[in-house]
Structures are given as C-alpha cells and as structure tokens.
C-alpha cells in the first residue's frame, strides 16, 4: 500500500487534521453504539428449555 502524500502547506495540514478528527469521532461513536448493544445483549435473560 503506497504511503499517503504528506501535507505541504498549513492549510493542507489543517484540512488533514480536520478529516482525521472527524474520522476519529466516527470511530468513537461507532464504538459507543457497539458497546451499548453488547451491554444490552449481556442483560438478556437466557431461556432454558426443560423437556
């Protein structure tokens, strides 16, 4: 995989920083959602069928 070109100007650097921060926020939000779903799954009662 080729390396990404490094920003050459302050504007490019700031734009890249903003994109990276947005991506990080998306990952953090996704992590929160998944953790919430996981905790709900853990609380679900298990059904034991006796025969």
mmJSON file of the N, C-alpha and C atoms, coordinates in Angstrom:
{"data_MODEL":{"atom_site":{
"group_PDB":["ATOM","ATOM","ATOM","ATOM","ATOM","ATOM","ATOM","ATOM","ATOM","ATOM","ATOM","ATOM","ATOM","ATOM","ATOM","ATOM","ATOM","ATOM","ATOM","ATOM","ATOM","ATOM","ATOM","ATOM","ATOM","ATOM","ATOM","ATOM","ATOM","ATOM","ATOM","ATOM","ATOM","ATOM","ATOM","ATOM","ATOM","ATOM","ATOM","ATOM","ATOM","ATOM","ATOM","ATOM","ATOM","ATOM","ATOM","ATOM","ATOM","ATOM","ATOM","ATOM","ATOM","ATOM","ATOM","ATOM","ATOM","ATOM","ATOM","ATOM","ATOM","ATOM","ATOM","ATOM","ATOM","ATOM","ATOM","ATOM","ATOM","ATOM","ATOM","ATOM","ATOM","ATOM","ATOM","ATOM","ATOM","ATOM","ATOM","ATOM","ATOM","ATOM","ATOM","ATOM","ATOM","ATOM","ATOM","ATOM","ATOM","ATOM","ATOM","ATOM","ATOM","ATOM","ATOM","ATOM","ATOM","ATOM","ATOM","ATOM","ATOM","ATOM","ATOM","ATOM","ATOM","ATOM","ATOM","ATOM","ATOM","ATOM","ATOM","ATOM","ATOM","ATOM","ATOM","ATOM","ATOM","ATOM","ATOM","ATOM","ATOM","ATOM","ATOM","ATOM","ATOM","ATOM","ATOM","ATOM","ATOM","ATOM","ATOM","ATOM","ATOM","ATOM","ATOM","ATOM","ATOM","ATOM","ATOM","ATOM","ATOM","ATOM","ATOM","ATOM","ATOM","ATOM","ATOM","ATOM","ATOM","ATOM","ATOM","ATOM","ATOM"],
"id":[1,2,3,4,5,6,7,8,9,10,11,12,13,14,15,16,17,18,19,20,21,22,23,24,25,26,27,28,29,30,31,32,33,34,35,36,37,38,39,40,41,42,43,44,45,46,47,48,49,50,51,52,53,54,55,56,57,58,59,60,61,62,63,64,65,66,67,68,69,70,71,72,73,74,75,76,77,78,79,80,81,82,83,84,85,86,87,88,89,90,91,92,93,94,95,96,97,98,99,100,101,102,103,104,105,106,107,108,109,110,111,112,113,114,115,116,117,118,119,120,121,122,123,124,125,126,127,128,129,130,131,132,133,134,135,136,137,138,139,140,141,142,143,144,145,146,147,148,149,150,151,152,153],
"type_symbol":["N","C","C","N","C","C","N","C","C","N","C","C","N","C","C","N","C","C","N","C","C","N","C","C","N","C","C","N","C","C","N","C","C","N","C","C","N","C","C","N","C","C","N","C","C","N","C","C","N","C","C","N","C","C","N","C","C","N","C","C","N","C","C","N","C","C","N","C","C","N","C","C","N","C","C","N","C","C","N","C","C","N","C","C","N","C","C","N","C","C","N","C","C","N","C","C","N","C","C","N","C","C","N","C","C","N","C","C","N","C","C","N","C","C","N","C","C","N","C","C","N","C","C","N","C","C","N","C","C","N","C","C","N","C","C","N","C","C","N","C","C","N","C","C","N","C","C","N","C","C","N","C","C"],
"label_atom_id":["N","CA","C","N","CA","C","N","CA","C","N","CA","C","N","CA","C","N","CA","C","N","CA","C","N","CA","C","N","CA","C","N","CA","C","N","CA","C","N","CA","C","N","CA","C","N","CA","C","N","CA","C","N","CA","C","N","CA","C","N","CA","C","N","CA","C","N","CA","C","N","CA","C","N","CA","C","N","CA","C","N","CA","C","N","CA","C","N","CA","C","N","CA","C","N","CA","C","N","CA","C","N","CA","C","N","CA","C","N","CA","C","N","CA","C","N","CA","C","N","CA","C","N","CA","C","N","CA","C","N","CA","C","N","CA","C","N","CA","C","N","CA","C","N","CA","C","N","CA","C","N","CA","C","N","CA","C","N","CA","C","N","CA","C","N","CA","C","N","CA","C","N","CA","C","N","CA","C"],
"label_alt_id":[null,null,null,null,null,null,null,null,null,null,null,null,null,null,null,null,null,null,null,null,null,null,null,null,null,null,null,null,null,null,null,null,null,null,null,null,null,null,null,null,null,null,null,null,null,null,null,null,null,null,null,null,null,null,null,null,null,null,null,null,null,null,null,null,null,null,null,null,null,null,null,null,null,null,null,null,null,null,null,null,null,null,null,null,null,null,null,null,null,null,null,null,null,null,null,null,null,null,null,null,null,null,null,null,null,null,null,null,null,null,null,null,null,null,null,null,null,null,null,null,null,null,null,null,null,null,null,null,null,null,null,null,null,null,null,null,null,null,null,null,null,null,null,null,null,null,null,null,null,null,null,null,null],
"label_comp_id":["UNK","UNK","UNK","UNK","UNK","UNK","UNK","UNK","UNK","UNK","UNK","UNK","UNK","UNK","UNK","UNK","UNK","UNK","UNK","UNK","UNK","UNK","UNK","UNK","UNK","UNK","UNK","UNK","UNK","UNK","UNK","UNK","UNK","UNK","UNK","UNK","UNK","UNK","UNK","UNK","UNK","UNK","UNK","UNK","UNK","UNK","UNK","UNK","UNK","UNK","UNK","UNK","UNK","UNK","UNK","UNK","UNK","UNK","UNK","UNK","UNK","UNK","UNK","UNK","UNK","UNK","UNK","UNK","UNK","UNK","UNK","UNK","UNK","UNK","UNK","UNK","UNK","UNK","UNK","UNK","UNK","UNK","UNK","UNK","UNK","UNK","UNK","UNK","UNK","UNK","UNK","UNK","UNK","UNK","UNK","UNK","UNK","UNK","UNK","UNK","UNK","UNK","UNK","UNK","UNK","UNK","UNK","UNK","UNK","UNK","UNK","UNK","UNK","UNK","UNK","UNK","UNK","UNK","UNK","UNK","UNK","UNK","UNK","UNK","UNK","UNK","UNK","UNK","UNK","UNK","UNK","UNK","UNK","UNK","UNK","UNK","UNK","UNK","UNK","UNK","UNK","UNK","UNK","UNK","UNK","UNK","UNK","UNK","UNK","UNK","UNK","UNK","UNK"],
"label_asym_id":["A","A","A","A","A","A","A","A","A","A","A","A","A","A","A","A","A","A","A","A","A","A","A","A","A","A","A","A","A","A","A","A","A","A","A","A","A","A","A","A","A","A","A","A","A","A","A","A","A","A","A","A","A","A","A","A","A","A","A","A","A","A","A","A","A","A","A","A","A","A","A","A","A","A","A","A","A","A","A","A","A","A","A","A","A","A","A","A","A","A","A","A","A","A","A","A","A","A","A","A","A","A","A","A","A","A","A","A","A","A","A","A","A","A","A","A","A","A","A","A","A","A","A","A","A","A","A","A","A","A","A","A","A","A","A","A","A","A","A","A","A","A","A","A","A","A","A","A","A","A","A","A","A"],
"label_entity_id":["1","1","1","1","1","1","1","1","1","1","1","1","1","1","1","1","1","1","1","1","1","1","1","1","1","1","1","1","1","1","1","1","1","1","1","1","1","1","1","1","1","1","1","1","1","1","1","1","1","1","1","1","1","1","1","1","1","1","1","1","1","1","1","1","1","1","1","1","1","1","1","1","1","1","1","1","1","1","1","1","1","1","1","1","1","1","1","1","1","1","1","1","1","1","1","1","1","1","1","1","1","1","1","1","1","1","1","1","1","1","1","1","1","1","1","1","1","1","1","1","1","1","1","1","1","1","1","1","1","1","1","1","1","1","1","1","1","1","1","1","1","1","1","1","1","1","1","1","1","1","1","1","1"],
"label_seq_id":[1,1,1,2,2,2,3,3,3,4,4,4,5,5,5,6,6,6,7,7,7,8,8,8,9,9,9,10,10,10,11,11,11,12,12,12,13,13,13,14,14,14,15,15,15,16,16,16,17,17,17,18,18,18,19,19,19,20,20,20,21,21,21,22,22,22,23,23,23,24,24,24,25,25,25,26,26,26,27,27,27,28,28,28,29,29,29,30,30,30,31,31,31,32,32,32,33,33,33,34,34,34,35,35,35,36,36,36,37,37,37,38,38,38,39,39,39,40,40,40,41,41,41,42,42,42,43,43,43,44,44,44,45,45,45,46,46,46,47,47,47,48,48,48,49,49,49,50,50,50,51,51,51],
"pdbx_PDB_ins_code":[null,null,null,null,null,null,null,null,null,null,null,null,null,null,null,null,null,null,null,null,null,null,null,null,null,null,null,null,null,null,null,null,null,null,null,null,null,null,null,null,null,null,null,null,null,null,null,null,null,null,null,null,null,null,null,null,null,null,null,null,null,null,null,null,null,null,null,null,null,null,null,null,null,null,null,null,null,null,null,null,null,null,null,null,null,null,null,null,null,null,null,null,null,null,null,null,null,null,null,null,null,null,null,null,null,null,null,null,null,null,null,null,null,null,null,null,null,null,null,null,null,null,null,null,null,null,null,null,null,null,null,null,null,null,null,null,null,null,null,null,null,null,null,null,null,null,null,null,null,null,null,null,null],
"Cartn_x":[0.858,0.0,0.901,0.738,1.592,1.279,2.326,2.153,1.398,0.62,-0.138,0.817,0.553,1.395,1.23,2.329,2.288,1.827,1.062,0.626,1.828,1.748,2.857,2.644,1.387,1.106,0.336,0.254,-0.517,-1.979,-2.512,-3.914,-4.16,-3.243,-3.379,-3.282,-2.386,-2.193,-3.452,-4.01,-5.228,-6.403,-6.495,-7.569,-7.423,-6.215,-5.959,-6.26,-5.898,-6.19,-7.701,-8.425,-9.885,-10.511,-10.038,-10.546,-10.263,-9.068,-8.677,-9.504,-9.748,-10.555,-11.988,-12.544,-13.898,-13.955,-12.938,-12.887,-12.771,-11.947,-11.799,-13.131,-13.849,-15.148,-16.134,-16.094,-16.977,-16.653,-15.358,-14.955,-15.384,-15.227,-15.621,-17.134,-17.912,-19.366,-19.771,-19.131,-19.438,-19.105,-18.004,-17.6,-18.634,-19.143,-20.17,-21.424,-21.835,-23.032,-22.838,-21.681,-21.422,-21.35,-20.744,-20.679,-22.067,-22.914,-24.287,-25.043,-24.899,-25.562,-25.053,-23.763,-23.173,-23.709,-23.837,-24.331,-25.795,-26.576,-27.971,-28.016,-27.145,-27.099,-26.737,-25.818,-25.397,-26.53,-27.434,-28.532,-29.701,-29.747,-30.881,-30.889,-32.07,-32.135,-31.972,-31.383,-31.208,-32.424,-32.879,-34.027,-33.535,-33.957,-33.598,-34.86,-34.82,-35.981,-35.766,-36.706,-36.603,-37.592,-37.182,-38.05,-38.445],
"Cartn_y":[-1.177,0.0,1.236,2.126,3.316,4.274,4.955,5.927,7.147,7.727,8.929,10.119,11.02,12.204,13.121,13.582,14.479,15.871,16.542,17.908,18.844,19.741,20.651,22.04,22.416,23.759,23.643,24.754,24.807,24.473,24.987,24.743,23.255,22.613,21.171,20.392,20.819,20.156,20.297,21.493,21.727,20.929,20.849,20.081,18.597,18.099,16.699,16.428,17.34,17.212,17.162,18.029,18.058,16.751,16.233,14.951,13.821,13.826,12.784,12.867,14.073,14.245,13.773,14.063,13.61,12.087,11.482,10.028,9.399,9.99,9.504,9.605,10.697,10.877,9.81,9.486,8.447,7.094,6.782,5.518,5.47,6.593,6.638,6.465,7.115,6.966,5.533,4.919,3.525,2.607,2.882,2.094,2.196,3.412,3.604,2.798,2.849,2.115,0.617,0.11,-1.322,-1.74,-0.918,-1.228,-1.233,-0.304,-0.246,-1.511,-1.925,-3.144,-4.361,-4.397,-5.52,-5.597,-4.474,-4.49,-4.912,-4.558,-4.995,-6.508,-7.027,-8.474,-9.226,-8.674,-9.33,-9.378,-8.398,-8.335,-9.221,-9.678,-10.505,-11.814,-12.217,-13.482,-14.667,-15.706,-16.919,-17.811,-18.424,-19.335,-20.764,-21.45,-22.857,-23.664,-24.517,-25.352,-26.716,-27.083,-28.394,-29.342,-30.547,-31.441,-32.648],
"Cartn_z":[0.0,0.0,0.0,-0.978,-1.03,0.113,0.539,1.622,1.125,2.036,1.714,1.619,0.666,0.498,1.711,2.246,3.399,2.979,3.842,3.525,3.387,2.411,2.142,2.737,2.978,3.493,4.806,5.511,6.76,6.478,5.366,5.01,4.777,4.036,3.789,5.093,5.939,7.228,8.089,8.137,8.915,8.355,7.042,6.414,6.738,6.687,7.019,8.488,9.344,10.775,11.005,10.322,10.457,9.984,8.841,8.329,9.321,9.87,10.813,12.092,12.572,13.789,13.556,12.369,12.048,11.988,11.389,11.288,12.675,13.522,14.897,15.642,15.46,16.105,15.636,14.346,13.818,14.449,14.581,15.209,16.675,17.37,18.78,18.924,18.052,18.091,17.792,16.802,16.456,17.635,18.305,19.46,20.581,20.807,21.839,21.51,20.24,19.811,20.019,19.605,19.74,21.206,22.044,23.476,24.091,23.669,24.164,23.769,22.507,22.034,22.801,23.051,23.774,25.194,25.861,27.235,27.27,26.246,26.164,25.967,25.111,24.876,26.16,26.932,28.17,29.186,29.137,30.106,29.724,28.469,28.035,28.83,29.293,30.031,29.066,29.585,28.806,29.016,27.962,28.065,28.164,29.201,29.37,29.178,28.187,27.907,28.568,29.425,30.058,29.407,29.184,28.454,29.152],
"occupancy":[1.0,1.0,1.0,1.0,1.0,1.0,1.0,1.0,1.0,1.0,1.0,1.0,1.0,1.0,1.0,1.0,1.0,1.0,1.0,1.0,1.0,1.0,1.0,1.0,1.0,1.0,1.0,1.0,1.0,1.0,1.0,1.0,1.0,1.0,1.0,1.0,1.0,1.0,1.0,1.0,1.0,1.0,1.0,1.0,1.0,1.0,1.0,1.0,1.0,1.0,1.0,1.0,1.0,1.0,1.0,1.0,1.0,1.0,1.0,1.0,1.0,1.0,1.0,1.0,1.0,1.0,1.0,1.0,1.0,1.0,1.0,1.0,1.0,1.0,1.0,1.0,1.0,1.0,1.0,1.0,1.0,1.0,1.0,1.0,1.0,1.0,1.0,1.0,1.0,1.0,1.0,1.0,1.0,1.0,1.0,1.0,1.0,1.0,1.0,1.0,1.0,1.0,1.0,1.0,1.0,1.0,1.0,1.0,1.0,1.0,1.0,1.0,1.0,1.0,1.0,1.0,1.0,1.0,1.0,1.0,1.0,1.0,1.0,1.0,1.0,1.0,1.0,1.0,1.0,1.0,1.0,1.0,1.0,1.0,1.0,1.0,1.0,1.0,1.0,1.0,1.0,1.0,1.0,1.0,1.0,1.0,1.0,1.0,1.0,1.0,1.0,1.0,1.0],
"B_iso_or_equiv":[0.0,0.0,0.0,0.0,0.0,0.0,0.0,0.0,0.0,0.0,0.0,0.0,0.0,0.0,0.0,0.0,0.0,0.0,0.0,0.0,0.0,0.0,0.0,0.0,0.0,0.0,0.0,0.0,0.0,0.0,0.0,0.0,0.0,0.0,0.0,0.0,0.0,0.0,0.0,0.0,0.0,0.0,0.0,0.0,0.0,0.0,0.0,0.0,0.0,0.0,0.0,0.0,0.0,0.0,0.0,0.0,0.0,0.0,0.0,0.0,0.0,0.0,0.0,0.0,0.0,0.0,0.0,0.0,0.0,0.0,0.0,0.0,0.0,0.0,0.0,0.0,0.0,0.0,0.0,0.0,0.0,0.0,0.0,0.0,0.0,0.0,0.0,0.0,0.0,0.0,0.0,0.0,0.0,0.0,0.0,0.0,0.0,0.0,0.0,0.0,0.0,0.0,0.0,0.0,0.0,0.0,0.0,0.0,0.0,0.0,0.0,0.0,0.0,0.0,0.0,0.0,0.0,0.0,0.0,0.0,0.0,0.0,0.0,0.0,0.0,0.0,0.0,0.0,0.0,0.0,0.0,0.0,0.0,0.0,0.0,0.0,0.0,0.0,0.0,0.0,0.0,0.0,0.0,0.0,0.0,0.0,0.0,0.0,0.0,0.0,0.0,0.0,0.0],
"pdbx_formal_charge":[null,null,null,null,null,null,null,null,null,null,null,null,null,null,null,null,null,null,null,null,null,null,null,null,null,null,null,null,null,null,null,null,null,null,null,null,null,null,null,null,null,null,null,null,null,null,null,null,null,null,null,null,null,null,null,null,null,null,null,null,null,null,null,null,null,null,null,null,null,null,null,null,null,null,null,null,null,null,null,null,null,null,null,null,null,null,null,null,null,null,null,null,null,null,null,null,null,null,null,null,null,null,null,null,null,null,null,null,null,null,null,null,null,null,null,null,null,null,null,null,null,null,null,null,null,null,null,null,null,null,null,null,null,null,null,null,null,null,null,null,null,null,null,null,null,null,null,null,null,null,null,null,null],
"auth_seq_id":[1,1,1,2,2,2,3,3,3,4,4,4,5,5,5,6,6,6,7,7,7,8,8,8,9,9,9,10,10,10,11,11,11,12,12,12,13,13,13,14,14,14,15,15,15,16,16,16,17,17,17,18,18,18,19,19,19,20,20,20,21,21,21,22,22,22,23,23,23,24,24,24,25,25,25,26,26,26,27,27,27,28,28,28,29,29,29,30,30,30,31,31,31,32,32,32,33,33,33,34,34,34,35,35,35,36,36,36,37,37,37,38,38,38,39,39,39,40,40,40,41,41,41,42,42,42,43,43,43,44,44,44,45,45,45,46,46,46,47,47,47,48,48,48,49,49,49,50,50,50,51,51,51],
"auth_comp_id":["UNK","UNK","UNK","UNK","UNK","UNK","UNK","UNK","UNK","UNK","UNK","UNK","UNK","UNK","UNK","UNK","UNK","UNK","UNK","UNK","UNK","UNK","UNK","UNK","UNK","UNK","UNK","UNK","UNK","UNK","UNK","UNK","UNK","UNK","UNK","UNK","UNK","UNK","UNK","UNK","UNK","UNK","UNK","UNK","UNK","UNK","UNK","UNK","UNK","UNK","UNK","UNK","UNK","UNK","UNK","UNK","UNK","UNK","UNK","UNK","UNK","UNK","UNK","UNK","UNK","UNK","UNK","UNK","UNK","UNK","UNK","UNK","UNK","UNK","UNK","UNK","UNK","UNK","UNK","UNK","UNK","UNK","UNK","UNK","UNK","UNK","UNK","UNK","UNK","UNK","UNK","UNK","UNK","UNK","UNK","UNK","UNK","UNK","UNK","UNK","UNK","UNK","UNK","UNK","UNK","UNK","UNK","UNK","UNK","UNK","UNK","UNK","UNK","UNK","UNK","UNK","UNK","UNK","UNK","UNK","UNK","UNK","UNK","UNK","UNK","UNK","UNK","UNK","UNK","UNK","UNK","UNK","UNK","UNK","UNK","UNK","UNK","UNK","UNK","UNK","UNK","UNK","UNK","UNK","UNK","UNK","UNK","UNK","UNK","UNK","UNK","UNK","UNK"],
"auth_asym_id":["A","A","A","A","A","A","A","A","A","A","A","A","A","A","A","A","A","A","A","A","A","A","A","A","A","A","A","A","A","A","A","A","A","A","A","A","A","A","A","A","A","A","A","A","A","A","A","A","A","A","A","A","A","A","A","A","A","A","A","A","A","A","A","A","A","A","A","A","A","A","A","A","A","A","A","A","A","A","A","A","A","A","A","A","A","A","A","A","A","A","A","A","A","A","A","A","A","A","A","A","A","A","A","A","A","A","A","A","A","A","A","A","A","A","A","A","A","A","A","A","A","A","A","A","A","A","A","A","A","A","A","A","A","A","A","A","A","A","A","A","A","A","A","A","A","A","A","A","A","A","A","A","A"],
"auth_atom_id":["N","CA","C","N","CA","C","N","CA","C","N","CA","C","N","CA","C","N","CA","C","N","CA","C","N","CA","C","N","CA","C","N","CA","C","N","CA","C","N","CA","C","N","CA","C","N","CA","C","N","CA","C","N","CA","C","N","CA","C","N","CA","C","N","CA","C","N","CA","C","N","CA","C","N","CA","C","N","CA","C","N","CA","C","N","CA","C","N","CA","C","N","CA","C","N","CA","C","N","CA","C","N","CA","C","N","CA","C","N","CA","C","N","CA","C","N","CA","C","N","CA","C","N","CA","C","N","CA","C","N","CA","C","N","CA","C","N","CA","C","N","CA","C","N","CA","C","N","CA","C","N","CA","C","N","CA","C","N","CA","C","N","CA","C","N","CA","C","N","CA","C","N","CA","C","N","CA","C"],
"pdbx_PDB_model_num":[1,1,1,1,1,1,1,1,1,1,1,1,1,1,1,1,1,1,1,1,1,1,1,1,1,1,1,1,1,1,1,1,1,1,1,1,1,1,1,1,1,1,1,1,1,1,1,1,1,1,1,1,1,1,1,1,1,1,1,1,1,1,1,1,1,1,1,1,1,1,1,1,1,1,1,1,1,1,1,1,1,1,1,1,1,1,1,1,1,1,1,1,1,1,1,1,1,1,1,1,1,1,1,1,1,1,1,1,1,1,1,1,1,1,1,1,1,1,1,1,1,1,1,1,1,1,1,1,1,1,1,1,1,1,1,1,1,1,1,1,1,1,1,1,1,1,1,1,1,1,1,1,1]
}}}
